Amino acid sequence: MKTRQATPDDADELILLRAVLLRTFGRDDWNDDWREPARRSLVRRLGAAEPTLAAFVVERPEGGGLAACAVGTVEERLGNPYNPEGRVGYVFSVATHPDMRRRGYSRACVEALLEWYRDQGVNSVHLTASPDGEPLYTSLGFTRNPDPAMRVRL
């Protein structure tokens, strides 16, 4: 199987896979107003001269769209003793179309994304794992972080 880095031309398919992912969380009570702003953001960010967002994809074997993707960003935080440069990766939107699952596509996409992070000089990568995704991430070396995460919606 072959992975490739996504381009702005993949934005529509990446949005479709994001919707697949969001439905796996048991929520589909939203409207589609989020899709166009998200597509515009992908087009802009995937086409940036110095991107801080990357996506890696696997195309459907028979053609006609994407089978899977993994998307990630790079943030610059203040450095610390474990990460002096403060560059941190965050993985999200790891999704496989339901009829393409159990073929290693998500693994290949995440592995390609991790390699991209290495090339970017990022040595710390974070993600939030669903119960279904946790075995994949554990096998790639991710561990549970003891620091509690919190969030507020503004």
DSSP file with accessible surface (Angstrom, degrees, kcal/mol):
  #  RESIDUE AA STRUCTURE BP1 BP2  ACC     N-H-->O    O-->H-N    N-H-->O    O-->H-N    TCO  KAPPA ALPHA  PHI   PSI    X-CA   Y-CA   Z-CA
    1    1 A M              0   0  138      0, 0.0     2,-0.5     0, 0.0    57,-0.0   0.000 360.0 360.0 360.0 148.1    0.0    0.0    0.0
    2    2 A K        -     0   0  171     57,-0.1    57,-0.5     2,-0.0     2,-0.3  -0.945 360.0-163.4-119.4 128.3    1.2    3.5   -0.8
    3    3 A T  E     -A   58   0A  45     -2,-0.5     2,-0.3    55,-0.1    55,-0.2  -0.740  10.7-176.0-100.0 157.5    0.7    6.6    1.3
    4    4 A R  E     -A   57   0A  69     53,-1.9    53,-2.7    -2,-0.3     2,-0.3  -0.981  33.2 -98.7-146.7 157.4    1.1   10.1    0.0
    5    5 A Q  E     -A   56   0A  84     -2,-0.3    51,-0.3    51,-0.2     2,-0.0  -0.607  46.7-115.9 -76.7 134.3    1.0   13.5    1.5
    6    6 A A        -     0   0    6     49,-3.4    49,-0.3    -2,-0.3    -1,-0.1  -0.327  27.3-156.4 -69.7 153.4   -2.4   15.2    0.8
    7    7 A T    >   -     0   0   57     47,-0.1     3,-2.4    -2,-0.0     4,-0.2  -0.737  39.2 -92.1-119.1 171.6   -2.7   18.3   -1.3
    8    8 A P  G >  S+     0   0   43      0, 0.0     3,-1.8     0, 0.0     4,-0.3   0.824 122.8  68.1 -55.6 -27.9   -5.3   21.0   -1.4
    9    9 A D  G 3  S+     0   0  153      1,-0.3     3,-0.3     2,-0.1     4,-0.2   0.678  93.8  58.6 -65.2 -16.6   -7.1   18.9   -4.1
   10   10 A D  G <> S+     0   0   15     -3,-2.4     4,-2.5     1,-0.2    -1,-0.3   0.442  74.5 102.7 -89.8   0.0   -7.8   16.3   -1.4
   11   11 A A  H <> S+     0   0    2     -3,-1.8     4,-2.2     1,-0.2     5,-0.2   0.881  78.0  50.4 -56.5 -45.1   -9.8   18.7    0.8
   12   12 A D  H  > S+     0   0  101     -3,-0.3     4,-1.9    -4,-0.3    -1,-0.2   0.928 113.5  45.4 -61.0 -43.9  -13.2   17.5   -0.2
   13   13 A E  H  > S+     0   0   61     -4,-0.2     4,-2.3     1,-0.2    -1,-0.2   0.872 110.2  54.5 -67.5 -36.8  -12.3   13.8    0.5
   14   14 A L  H  X S+     0   0    6     -4,-2.5     4,-2.2     2,-0.2    -1,-0.2   0.891 107.3  51.1 -63.8 -36.2  -10.6   14.7    3.8
   15   15 A I  H  X S+     0   0   10     -4,-2.2     4,-2.2    -5,-0.2    -2,-0.2   0.910 108.0  52.5 -67.1 -39.5  -13.9   16.4    4.9
   16   16 A L  H  X S+     0   0   83     -4,-1.9     4,-1.9     1,-0.2    -2,-0.2   0.929 110.9  46.8 -60.8 -44.1  -15.8   13.3    4.0
   17   17 A L  H  X S+     0   0    3     -4,-2.3     4,-2.4     1,-0.2    -1,-0.2   0.872 108.5  55.6 -67.9 -33.8  -13.5   11.1    6.1
   18   18 A R  H  X S+     0   0   82     -4,-2.2     4,-2.8     1,-0.2    -1,-0.2   0.922 106.4  50.8 -63.3 -40.2  -13.7   13.6    8.9
   19   19 A A  H  X S+     0   0    1     -4,-2.2     4,-2.0     2,-0.2    -1,-0.2   0.903 108.1  52.7 -63.3 -39.2  -17.5   13.2    8.9
   20   20 A V  H  X S+     0   0   20     -4,-1.9     4,-1.1     2,-0.2    -2,-0.2   0.944 111.2  47.5 -58.7 -46.6  -17.0    9.4    9.0
   21   21 A L  H >X S+     0   0   26     -4,-2.4     3,-0.9     1,-0.2     4,-0.6   0.939 109.2  52.2 -61.3 -47.7  -14.8    9.9   12.1
   22   22 A L  H ><>S+     0   0   40     -4,-2.8     3,-1.2     1,-0.3     5,-0.9   0.874 105.3  56.0 -60.7 -35.0  -17.2   12.2   13.8
   23   23 A R  H ><5S+     0   0  118     -4,-2.0     3,-1.8     1,-0.2    -1,-0.3   0.806  95.2  66.4 -67.2 -27.4  -20.1    9.7   13.4
   24   24 A T  H <<5S+     0   0   77     -4,-1.1    -1,-0.2    -3,-0.9    -2,-0.2   0.711  90.9  64.6 -67.6 -17.8  -18.0    7.0   15.1
   25   25 A F  T <<5S-     0   0  120     -3,-1.2    -1,-0.3    -4,-0.6    -2,-0.2   0.343 120.3-109.3 -85.0   6.8  -18.3    9.1   18.3
   26   26 A G  T < 5S+     0   0   67     -3,-1.8     2,-0.5     1,-0.2    -3,-0.2   0.647  83.3 117.1  79.5  14.0  -22.1    8.6   18.2
   27   27 A R      < +     0   0  147     -5,-0.9    -2,-0.2     1,-0.1    -1,-0.2  -0.965  12.4 139.6-119.1 123.7  -22.9   12.1   17.3
   28   28 A D        +     0   0  115     -2,-0.5    -1,-0.1    -3,-0.1    -5,-0.1   0.008  40.9 110.9-143.7  30.5  -24.6   13.0   14.0
   29   29 A D        +     0   0  109      2,-0.0     2,-0.2     0, 0.0    -2,-0.0   0.126  56.7  98.0 -94.3  22.2  -26.9   15.7   15.3
   30   30 A W        -     0   0   69      1,-0.1     2,-0.1     2,-0.0     0, 0.0  -0.639  69.7-124.0-103.0 164.8  -25.1   18.5   13.6
   31   31 A N    >   -     0   0   95     -2,-0.2     3,-0.5     1,-0.0    -1,-0.1  -0.400  32.4-104.9 -93.8-177.9  -25.8   20.3   10.4
   32   32 A D  G >> S+     0   0   96      1,-0.2     3,-1.5    -2,-0.1     4,-0.5   0.290  86.8 110.1 -94.6  14.2  -23.3   20.5    7.6
   33   33 A D  G 34 S+     0   0  121      1,-0.3    -1,-0.2     2,-0.2     3,-0.2   0.732  72.8  61.0 -61.6 -22.2  -22.4   24.2    8.2
   34   34 A W  G <> S+     0   0   59     -3,-0.5     4,-2.1     1,-0.2    -1,-0.3   0.744  88.2  74.5 -74.8 -24.0  -18.9   23.1    9.4
   35   35 A R  H <> S+     0   0   47     -3,-1.5     4,-2.6     1,-0.2     5,-0.2   0.910  93.4  46.1 -63.3 -47.6  -17.9   21.5    6.2
   36   36 A E  H  X S+     0   0   82     -4,-0.5     4,-2.6     2,-0.2     5,-0.2   0.946 114.1  46.5 -67.7 -45.3  -17.2   24.5    4.0
   37   37 A P  H  > S+     0   0   62      0, 0.0     4,-2.2     0, 0.0    -1,-0.2   0.919 114.9  49.2 -60.5 -38.5  -15.1   26.5    6.5
   38   38 A A  H  X S+     0   0   28     -4,-2.1     4,-2.4     2,-0.2    -2,-0.2   0.912 110.4  50.3 -66.0 -39.9  -13.2   23.3    7.3
   39   39 A R  H  X S+     0   0   69     -4,-2.6     4,-2.6    -5,-0.2     5,-0.2   0.936 110.2  49.7 -63.2 -44.8  -12.6   22.7    3.6
   40   40 A R  H  X S+     0   0  133     -4,-2.6     4,-2.5     1,-0.2     5,-0.2   0.909 110.2  51.2 -60.9 -41.5  -11.3   26.2    3.1
   41   41 A S  H  X S+     0   0   35     -4,-2.2     4,-3.0    -5,-0.2     5,-0.3   0.928 110.5  48.5 -61.8 -44.5   -9.0   25.8    6.0
   42   42 A L  H  X S+     0   0   21     -4,-2.4     4,-3.1     2,-0.2     5,-0.3   0.933 110.7  50.4 -61.3 -45.9   -7.6   22.6    4.6
   43   43 A V  H  X S+     0   0   52     -4,-2.6     4,-1.2     1,-0.2    -2,-0.2   0.944 116.0  42.5 -57.6 -47.6   -7.0   24.1    1.2
   44   44 A R  H  < S+     0   0  163     -4,-2.5     4,-0.2    -5,-0.2    -2,-0.2   0.946 119.6  41.4 -65.0 -48.1   -5.2   27.1    2.7
   45   45 A R  H >< S+     0   0   68     -4,-3.0     3,-0.9     1,-0.2     8,-0.4   0.864 113.3  50.7 -75.8 -35.9   -3.1   25.1    5.2
   46   46 A L  H 3< S+     0   0   22     -4,-3.1    -1,-0.2    -5,-0.3    -2,-0.2   0.779 113.7  48.1 -69.9 -24.2   -2.2   22.2    2.9
   47   47 A G  T 3< S+     0   0   50     -4,-1.2    -1,-0.2    -5,-0.3    -2,-0.2   0.392  84.2 125.3 -95.3   4.4   -1.1   24.7    0.3
   48   48 A A    <   -     0   0   43     -3,-0.9    -3,-0.1    -4,-0.2     5,-0.1  -0.300  65.7-130.1 -67.5 146.3    1.0   26.8    2.7
   49   49 A A  S    S+     0   0  104      1,-0.3    -1,-0.1     2,-0.0    -4,-0.0   0.878 108.9  25.0 -62.2 -39.8    4.7   27.5    1.8
   50   50 A E  S    S-     0   0  172     -5,-0.0    -1,-0.3     0, 0.0    -3,-0.1  -0.758  95.4-155.7-123.3  83.2    5.7   26.4    5.3
   51   51 A P        -     0   0   38      0, 0.0    -5,-0.1     0, 0.0     3,-0.1  -0.279  26.1-176.2 -68.3 142.1    2.9   24.2    6.4
   52   52 A T  S    S+     0   0   70     -7,-0.2    22,-2.3     1,-0.1     2,-0.4   0.218  77.3  59.2-111.2   7.8    2.0   23.6   10.1
   53   53 A L  E     + B   0  73A   5     -8,-0.4     2,-0.3    20,-0.2    20,-0.2  -0.997  63.5 174.5-134.8 136.4   -0.6   21.1    9.1
   54   54 A A  E     - B   0  72A   0     18,-2.5    18,-2.6    -2,-0.4     2,-0.4  -0.984  11.3-164.1-138.7 152.4   -0.1   17.9    7.1
   55   55 A A  E     - B   0  71A   0     -2,-0.3   -49,-3.4   -49,-0.3     2,-0.4  -0.996   4.7-158.8-134.2 140.7   -2.3   15.0    6.1
   56   56 A F  E     -AB   5  70A  19     14,-2.5    14,-1.8    -2,-0.4     2,-0.3  -0.959  18.8-174.1-120.0 140.6   -1.3   11.6    4.8
   57   57 A V  E     -AB   4  69A   0    -53,-2.7   -53,-1.9    -2,-0.4     2,-0.4  -0.886  25.2-146.9-134.2 158.8   -3.7    9.5    2.8
   58   58 A V  E     -AB   3  68A   5     10,-1.9     9,-3.0    -2,-0.3    10,-1.6  -0.998  27.9-135.5-122.1 129.9   -4.2    6.1    1.2
   59   59 A E  E     - B   0  66A  98    -57,-0.5     7,-0.3    -2,-0.4   -57,-0.1  -0.513  32.2 -91.4 -81.8 153.5   -6.3    6.1   -1.9
   60   60 A R    >   -     0   0   32      5,-2.5     3,-1.8    -2,-0.2     5,-0.2  -0.410  34.7-126.6 -59.4 137.2   -9.0    3.5   -2.5
   61   61 A P  T 3  S+     0   0   83      0, 0.0    -1,-0.1     0, 0.0     3,-0.1   0.856 110.8  43.6 -57.1 -36.4   -7.5    0.5   -4.3
   62   62 A E  T 3  S-     0   0  128      1,-0.3    -2,-0.1     2,-0.0     2,-0.1   0.375 116.8-118.8 -90.4   4.3  -10.1    0.6   -7.1
   63   63 A G  S <  S+     0   0   32     -3,-1.8    -1,-0.3     2,-0.2     3,-0.0  -0.224  72.9 112.8  85.5 178.7   -9.9    4.4   -7.3
   64   64 A G  S    S-     0   0   76     -3,-0.1     2,-0.2    -4,-0.1    -1,-0.1   0.867  86.5 -33.8  86.2  37.0  -12.7    6.9   -6.6
   65   65 A G  S    S-     0   0   22     -5,-0.2    -5,-2.5     0, 0.0     2,-0.3  -0.680  87.1 -37.5 121.4-170.6  -11.5    8.7   -3.5
   66   66 A L  E     -B   59   0A   5     -7,-0.3    -7,-0.3    -2,-0.2     3,-0.1  -0.724  28.0-166.4 -99.0 143.6   -9.6    8.2   -0.3
   67   67 A A  E    S-     0   0A   0     -9,-3.0    30,-3.0    -2,-0.3     2,-0.3   0.793  73.4  -7.0 -90.3 -36.5   -9.7    5.1    1.8
   68   68 A A  E     -BC  58  96A   0    -10,-1.6   -10,-1.9    28,-0.2    -1,-0.3  -0.984  58.0-172.0-157.5 162.5   -8.0    6.6    4.9
   69   69 A C  E     -BC  57  95A   1     26,-2.4    26,-2.1    -2,-0.3     2,-0.3  -0.980  12.9-158.4-154.5 161.4   -6.2    9.6    6.3
   70   70 A A  E     -B   56   0A   0    -14,-1.8   -14,-2.5    -2,-0.3     2,-0.4  -0.962  17.8-167.0-141.1 129.9   -4.3   11.0    9.3
   71   71 A V  E     +BC  55  92A   7     21,-2.1    21,-3.3    -2,-0.3     2,-0.3  -0.908  10.7 170.1-118.8 145.1   -4.1   14.7    9.9
   72   72 A G  E     -BC  54  91A   0    -18,-2.6   -18,-2.5    -2,-0.4     2,-0.3  -0.990  17.2-149.9-152.8 159.5   -1.8   16.6   12.2
   73   73 A T  E     -BC  53  90A  15     17,-2.2    17,-2.2    -2,-0.3     2,-0.5  -0.852  13.0-134.6-124.6 162.4   -0.5   20.0   13.2
   74   74 A V  E     - C   0  89A  13    -22,-2.3     2,-0.3    -2,-0.3    15,-0.2  -0.983  21.9-171.2-117.2 128.3    2.7   21.4   14.6
   75   75 A E  E     - C   0  88A  80     13,-3.0    13,-2.6    -2,-0.5     2,-0.6  -0.888  17.9-139.0-113.1 151.1    2.4   24.0   17.4
   76   76 A E  E     + C   0  87A 150     -2,-0.3    11,-0.2    11,-0.2     2,-0.2  -0.946  32.6 166.6-111.5 111.4    5.2   26.0   18.9
   77   77 A R        -     0   0  120      9,-3.3     2,-0.2    -2,-0.6    -2,-0.0  -0.584  48.4 -71.8-108.5 177.1    5.0   26.2   22.6
   78   78 A L        -     0   0  161     -2,-0.2     8,-0.2     1,-0.1    -1,-0.1  -0.492  59.7-110.5 -68.3 141.2    7.6   27.4   25.2
   79   79 A G        -     0   0   40      5,-0.3     6,-0.1     6,-0.2    -1,-0.1  -0.143  34.8-172.8 -67.4 166.1   10.4   24.9   25.5
   80   80 A N  B >   -E   83   0B  73      3,-1.1     3,-0.9     0, 0.0     6,-0.2  -0.900  45.4 -83.3-149.1 175.2   11.1   22.8   28.5
   81   81 A P  T 3  S+     0   0  119      0, 0.0    -2,-0.0     0, 0.0     0, 0.0   0.798 129.6  42.8 -58.8 -26.8   13.8   20.4   29.7
   82   82 A Y  T 3  S+     0   0  206      1,-0.2    -3,-0.0     2,-0.1     0, 0.0   0.642 130.5  23.5 -91.7 -16.6   12.3   17.5   27.7
   83   83 A N  B X   +E   80   0B   8     -3,-0.9     3,-1.3     1,-0.1    -3,-1.1  -0.581  67.3 177.5-149.1  75.3   11.6   19.6   24.5
   84   84 A P  T 3  S+     0   0   93      0, 0.0    -5,-0.3     0, 0.0    -1,-0.1   0.822  82.6  50.5 -56.5 -34.4   13.8   22.7   24.4
   85   85 A E  T 3  S-     0   0  145     -6,-0.1    -6,-0.2     2,-0.1     3,-0.1   0.703  98.1-138.9 -77.0 -22.0   12.5   23.8   21.1
   86   86 A G    <   +     0   0    1     -3,-1.3    -9,-3.3     1,-0.2     2,-0.5   0.608  48.5 148.3  75.6  11.4    8.9   23.6   22.2
   87   87 A R  E     -C   76   0A  50    -11,-0.2    36,-0.7    34,-0.2    37,-0.5  -0.699  22.5-179.1 -83.3 124.6    7.7   22.1   18.9
   88   88 A V  E     -C   75   0A   8    -13,-2.6   -13,-3.0    -2,-0.5     2,-0.3  -0.975  16.9-146.3-129.2 135.1    4.7   19.7   19.6
   89   89 A G  E     -Cd  74 125A   0     35,-3.1    37,-2.7    -2,-0.4     2,-0.4  -0.733   7.6-162.9 -96.6 149.2    2.7   17.6   17.1
   90   90 A Y  E     -Cd  73 126A  73    -17,-2.2   -17,-2.2    -2,-0.3     2,-0.4  -0.981   6.6-154.1-133.9 122.0   -0.9   16.9   17.5
   91   91 A V  E     +Cd  72 127A   4     35,-2.8    37,-0.5    -2,-0.4     2,-0.3  -0.797  27.8 148.3 -94.7 134.8   -2.6   14.0   15.6
   92   92 A F  E     +C   71   0A  60    -21,-3.3   -21,-2.1    -2,-0.4     3,-0.1  -0.939  44.2  45.4-153.3 172.7   -6.3   14.1   14.8
   93   93 A S  E     +     0   0A   7     -2,-0.3     2,-0.8     1,-0.2    -1,-0.1   0.915  57.9 166.8  52.8  49.3   -8.7   13.0   12.2
   94   94 A V  E     +     0   0A  17    -24,-0.2     2,-0.4    -3,-0.1   -24,-0.2  -0.864  20.0 158.8 -88.8 113.1   -7.4    9.5   11.8
   95   95 A A  E     -C   69   0A   5    -26,-2.1   -26,-2.4    -2,-0.8     2,-0.4  -0.997  32.5-165.8-144.5 144.7  -10.1    7.9    9.8
   96   96 A T  E     -C   68   0A  13     -2,-0.4   -28,-0.2   -28,-0.2     5,-0.1  -0.997  37.1-108.5-127.6 134.5  -10.8    5.0    7.5
   97   97 A H    >   -     0   0   64    -30,-3.0     3,-2.6    -2,-0.4     4,-0.3  -0.344  35.9-116.1 -58.2 138.7  -13.8    4.7    5.4
   98   98 A P  G >  S+     0   0   70      0, 0.0     3,-0.9     0, 0.0    -1,-0.1   0.833 113.9  50.8 -52.3 -36.9  -16.0    1.9    6.9
   99   99 A D  G 3  S+     0   0   86      1,-0.2    -2,-0.1   -32,-0.0   -32,-0.0   0.479 109.9  52.1 -83.0   4.7  -15.7   -0.4    3.9
  100  100 A M  G <  S+     0   0    7     -3,-2.6     3,-0.4   -33,-0.2     5,-0.3   0.278  83.1 124.2-117.3   8.1  -11.9   -0.1    3.9
  101  101 A R    <   +     0   0  110     -3,-0.9   -33,-0.0    -4,-0.3    -4,-0.0  -0.199  57.0  33.9 -74.5 162.6  -11.1   -1.0    7.5
  102  102 A R  S    S+     0   0  239      1,-0.1    -1,-0.2    -6,-0.0    -6,-0.0   0.784  87.0 102.1  66.7  34.4   -8.8   -3.7    8.8
  103  103 A R  S    S-     0   0  120     -3,-0.4    -2,-0.1     0, 0.0    -1,-0.1   0.299  96.7-105.1-123.0   2.4   -6.3   -3.3    6.0
  104  104 A G  S  > S+     0   0   36      3,-0.0     4,-2.2     4,-0.0     5,-0.2   0.560  80.6 129.1  85.3  10.5   -3.6   -1.3    7.8
  105  105 A Y  H  > S+     0   0   25     -5,-0.3     4,-2.2     2,-0.2     5,-0.2   0.921  72.2  46.7 -68.2 -45.0   -4.5    2.0    6.0
  106  106 A S  H  > S+     0   0   22      2,-0.2     4,-2.8     1,-0.2     5,-0.3   0.921 111.6  52.8 -63.3 -41.8   -4.7    4.1    9.2
  107  107 A R  H  > S+     0   0   88      1,-0.2     4,-2.9     2,-0.2     5,-0.2   0.942 109.4  48.7 -57.3 -47.1   -1.5    2.6   10.5
  108  108 A A  H  X S+     0   0   16     -4,-2.2     4,-2.1     1,-0.2    -1,-0.2   0.907 112.3  48.8 -61.8 -40.0    0.3    3.5    7.2
  109  109 A C  H  X S+     0   0    0     -4,-2.2     4,-2.3     2,-0.2    -1,-0.2   0.924 113.0  46.2 -66.3 -44.3   -1.1    7.1    7.4
  110  110 A V  H  X S+     0   0    0     -4,-2.8     4,-2.9     2,-0.2     5,-0.2   0.919 111.2  52.5 -66.8 -41.3   -0.1    7.6   11.0
  111  111 A E  H  X S+     0   0   92     -4,-2.9     4,-2.0    -5,-0.3    -1,-0.2   0.922 110.5  48.1 -60.0 -41.9    3.4    6.2   10.4
  112  112 A A  H  X S+     0   0   17     -4,-2.1     4,-2.1    -5,-0.2    -1,-0.2   0.906 111.4  50.5 -65.1 -39.7    3.8    8.6    7.4
  113  113 A L  H  X S+     0   0    0     -4,-2.3     4,-2.5     2,-0.2    -2,-0.2   0.921 108.6  51.7 -64.8 -41.6    2.6   11.5    9.6
  114  114 A L  H  X S+     0   0   21     -4,-2.9     4,-2.2     1,-0.2    -1,-0.2   0.895 108.8  50.9 -62.9 -37.7    5.1   10.5   12.4
  115  115 A E  H  X S+     0   0   91     -4,-2.0     4,-2.4     2,-0.2    -1,-0.2   0.905 108.0  52.8 -64.8 -40.7    7.9   10.5    9.8
  116  116 A W  H  X S+     0   0   16     -4,-2.1     4,-1.5     1,-0.2    -2,-0.2   0.927 107.6  51.9 -59.9 -43.8    6.8   14.0    8.7
  117  117 A Y  H  <>S+     0   0    2     -4,-2.5     5,-2.5     1,-0.2     3,-0.4   0.925 107.9  51.2 -59.1 -45.0    7.0   15.2   12.3
  118  118 A R  H ><5S+     0   0  147     -4,-2.2     3,-1.6     1,-0.2    -1,-0.2   0.929 109.1  51.0 -56.8 -45.2   10.5   13.8   12.6
  119  119 A D  H 3<5S+     0   0  116     -4,-2.4    -1,-0.2     1,-0.3    -2,-0.2   0.781 108.0  53.5 -62.9 -27.2   11.5   15.7    9.4
  120  120 A Q  T 3<5S-     0   0   67     -4,-1.5    -1,-0.3    -3,-0.4    -2,-0.2   0.418 119.3-110.4 -85.9  -1.6   10.0   18.9   10.9
  121  121 A G  T < 5 +     0   0   51     -3,-1.6     2,-0.5    -4,-0.4   -34,-0.2   0.692  68.4 147.6  79.2  19.9   12.1   18.5   14.1
  122  122 A V      < +     0   0    8     -5,-2.5    -1,-0.3    -6,-0.2   -34,-0.1  -0.763  20.3 173.1 -90.1 127.0    9.2   17.6   16.3
  123  123 A N        +     0   0  106    -36,-0.7     2,-0.4    -2,-0.5    -1,-0.1   0.335  62.7  58.7-116.6   6.0   10.0   15.2   19.1
  124  124 A S        -     0   0   38    -37,-0.5   -35,-3.1    -7,-0.1     2,-0.4  -0.975  60.5-179.5-137.7 122.4    6.8   15.2   21.0
  125  125 A V  E     -d   89   0A  35     -2,-0.4     2,-0.3   -37,-0.2   -35,-0.2  -0.984   4.9-169.0-127.7 133.3    3.5   14.1   19.5
  126  126 A H  E     +d   90   0A  56    -37,-2.7   -35,-2.8    -2,-0.4     2,-0.3  -0.805  10.3 163.4-117.4 158.0    0.1   14.0   21.2
  127  127 A L  E     -d   91   0A  37     -2,-0.3     2,-0.5   -37,-0.2   -35,-0.1  -0.969  35.7-120.2-161.2 166.0   -3.3   12.6   20.4
  128  128 A T        -     0   0  112    -37,-0.5     2,-0.4    -2,-0.3    -2,-0.0  -0.983  34.8-151.6-112.3 122.9   -6.6   11.7   21.9
  129  129 A A        -     0   0   19     -2,-0.5    -2,-0.0     3,-0.0     5,-0.0  -0.810   6.8-144.0-103.7 135.5   -7.4    8.0   21.4
  130  130 A S     >  -     0   0   43     -2,-0.4     4,-2.0     1,-0.1     3,-0.3  -0.479  37.4-105.1 -77.8 161.7  -10.8    6.4   21.1
  131  131 A P  T  4 S+     0   0  112      0, 0.0    -1,-0.1     0, 0.0     3,-0.0   0.899 123.9  50.8 -56.1 -37.9  -11.0    2.9   22.7
  132  132 A D  T  4 S+     0   0  144      1,-0.2     4,-0.3     2,-0.1    -3,-0.0   0.849 114.7  42.8 -68.4 -32.8  -11.0    1.4   19.2
  133  133 A G  T >> S+     0   0   13     -3,-0.3     4,-1.9     1,-0.2     3,-0.6   0.700  90.8  85.8 -86.8 -19.2   -7.9    3.4   18.2
  134  134 A E  H 3X S+     0   0   65     -4,-2.0     4,-3.0     1,-0.2     5,-0.3   0.874  84.6  55.0 -56.4 -42.3   -5.8    2.9   21.3
  135  135 A P  H 3> S+     0   0   88      0, 0.0     4,-2.2     0, 0.0    -1,-0.2   0.913 108.7  49.9 -59.5 -38.5   -4.3   -0.4   20.3
  136  136 A L  H <> S+     0   0   31     -3,-0.6     4,-1.0    -4,-0.3    -2,-0.2   0.962 113.9  44.1 -60.8 -50.3   -2.9    1.1   17.1
  137  137 A Y  H ><>S+     0   0   24     -4,-1.9     5,-2.4     1,-0.2     3,-0.5   0.895 111.7  52.9 -66.7 -38.2   -1.4    4.1   18.9
  138  138 A T  H ><5S+     0   0   78     -4,-3.0     3,-1.9     1,-0.2    -1,-0.2   0.927 106.3  53.8 -61.2 -41.7    0.0    1.9   21.7
  139  139 A S  H 3<5S+     0   0   66     -4,-2.2    -1,-0.2     1,-0.3    -2,-0.2   0.751 106.1  54.0 -66.3 -20.1    1.7   -0.3   19.0
  140  140 A L  T <<5S-     0   0   39     -4,-1.0    -1,-0.3    -3,-0.5    -2,-0.2   0.364 129.2 -94.9 -93.9   3.7    3.3    2.8   17.6
  141  141 A G  T < 5S+     0   0   59     -3,-1.9    -3,-0.2     1,-0.3     2,-0.1   0.403  75.9 142.4 102.5  -1.1    4.8    3.8   20.9
  142  142 A F      < -     0   0   34     -5,-2.4    -1,-0.3    -6,-0.1     2,-0.3  -0.479  28.3-169.2 -71.2 144.1    2.1    6.2   22.3
  143  143 A T        -     0   0  127     -2,-0.1     2,-0.2     0, 0.0    -5,-0.0  -0.920  31.1 -91.6-129.8 157.2    1.5    6.0   26.0
  144  144 A R        -     0   0  156     -2,-0.3     3,-0.0     1,-0.1     0, 0.0  -0.473  40.0-132.8 -66.4 138.0   -1.1    7.4   28.3
  145  145 A N        -     0   0   87     -2,-0.2    -1,-0.1     2,-0.1     0, 0.0  -0.807   2.1-146.8 -94.4 131.3   -0.1   10.8   29.7
  146  146 A P  S    S+     0   0  120      0, 0.0    -1,-0.1     0, 0.0    -2,-0.0   0.699  73.1  98.2 -72.8 -15.6   -0.7   11.2   33.5
  147  147 A D  S    S-     0   0  114      1,-0.1     2,-0.2    -3,-0.0    -2,-0.1  -0.569  80.0-124.0 -74.6 127.5   -1.4   14.9   33.1
  148  148 A P        -     0   0  118      0, 0.0     2,-0.3     0, 0.0    -1,-0.1  -0.493  20.5-139.9 -73.0 134.1   -5.2   15.5   33.0
  149  149 A A        -     0   0  102     -2,-0.2     2,-0.3     2,-0.0     0, 0.0  -0.726  22.6-178.5 -91.6 144.5   -6.4   17.3   30.0
  150  150 A M        -     0   0  180     -2,-0.3     2,-0.3     2,-0.0     0, 0.0  -0.927   4.3-171.3-137.0 163.1   -9.2   19.9   30.4
  151  151 A R        -     0   0  200     -2,-0.3     2,-0.4     2,-0.0    -2,-0.0  -0.994  10.3-160.2-153.8 155.1  -11.0   22.2   27.9
  152  152 A V        -     0   0  112     -2,-0.3     2,-0.5     2,-0.0    -2,-0.0  -0.992  18.0-136.5-134.9 140.5  -13.5   25.1   27.9
  153  153 A R              0   0  193     -2,-0.4    -2,-0.0     0, 0.0     0, 0.0  -0.888 360.0 360.0 -96.2 127.8  -15.7   26.1   25.0
  154  154 A L              0   0  203     -2,-0.5    -2,-0.0     0, 0.0     0, 0.0  -0.755 360.0 360.0-108.0 360.0  -15.7   29.9   24.5
